[in-house]
């Protein structure tokens, strides 16, 4: 028998800019880390972004994590990004900085409102108490 668990969702009005503001210092540390490892040819992206457009809406799916790429300069001068996985590709690289949002998925609707499931919302509130009750509607 297949059992499906439906999680309730939480809509945070204006939540995208707030979450990205909260994430900003961690993102900065990851960019500094990338500058440090530049010579290795690897790059760590903290967010994987997928954009889907509907007739009346635009959805951004943000997956926070560790996404490693190898940067290769092509003969025409362009840089090719080759995805190499979620694990650190070279054990000699220093440990990357902590990303407290790692493992979370956030859906952004029409550029600024956010939909998350209750688990993600509770995780965000436990890390960032100022988020609690911020323009929240439960579905």
N, C-alpha and C positions, 0 to 999 in steps of 0.2 A: 504494500500500500504506500502510495506517495503522499507525503504530508507537506503542505505548504504553510509557512508561517508568514502572515501579513504583518508587517511593521507599520505603525502609524508614522505619518510624515509631519514635519514641522516646516512651516514657511517663515522665513525671516525677511521681512520687508527691509530693503536697503542693506541686506546682510553681506553682499559680495564685497563692497568697499570696506566694511568693518572687518571681515575676516582677512582680507588682503592686508589691511593696516596692521592687524595683529600678527600676521605672518611675515611682515616686512623685515624685522630684524633677523629672523632665521634665514630668509631668502638672501639677505645681504651677506651673511656668514657663508652661505653656500657659494655665492659668487666669488667671495674672497678665496674660498677653498679651490674653486676652479682656476683662479689666477695662479694659485700656488702649484697646481698640478699641470699647468698648461703645457709644459715641455713633454709630458708623458703622452700627449695626444688623446687623452680621455677627457670627457666632460660629464658632469653629473647634473641632470635636470631634476629639480624637486617636484615638478608638477607635470603630469601628462594631460593635455587638453584635447578634448574632442568637441567639435562644434556641429550641431544639427540645426537645420532651419526648417521651420514649418511655414505654412502660408502666413500666419499672423504672429508667429513667435520665433525666437532664436534661443536655443538651449546650449549652454556650455557645460560639459561634464568635466569636472576637475578631479583628477586622481592624484592625491598627494603620496609621494613615495621617493624611491631612489631609482632613477632611470639612467643607466650608463650608456654613453655613446662614445664611439671612436670618431675623431675628426680627421678626415683625410682631404688634403688639398689636391684637387684635380688639376690636370694640365692646363685647363682654361682659366685657372685662378679661383674657381668656385670651391667652396668647402662642402664636402659630402658628410652627412651625419649618418653613421651606421650604428644602429641599436645593438648593444652587446649584452644586455640583460639587466637584472635588478641586483645582482651581487657584484661587489667590487671586483673588477676584472683583473687587477694586478695586486698581489698581496704586498708588494713593496710600496704601494701608495699609502699616504697617511690616512688615518681614519677620518671619514667625513663628519662634519658637524651634525648635531642632532636636529631632526626635523620633527617637532612635536605633533604635526598633523599627519605624519606618515601613516598610510593605511586608510585614510578617510576619503570618502567620495562626496562631492558637493555638486549639486546641479544649480546652475545660474540661469534664471529666466529673464529674458529681455534686459540684459545687461546689469541688473543690480539686485533683484530679489533672489533668494536662495531657498532651495528645497533640500532638506536632509532627512534621513530617517531618525527616529527618536534616539537610537543608540549614538549616532554621530552627534546629534544635538547635545545629549547628556555628556558626551566626551568633551565637546567644545566648551560647555559650561563649566565642567570640572577643571579644565585647564585655564579658562579665561572667564571668571565669575561675572565680569561686567557685561557679558553677552546675555546673561539670564534675563528673560522677559523683554529683550530688545525687539519691539515690533514683531512679536511672535504670534502665529496662528497655527493651530493644530488641525490636521486633516484626518 
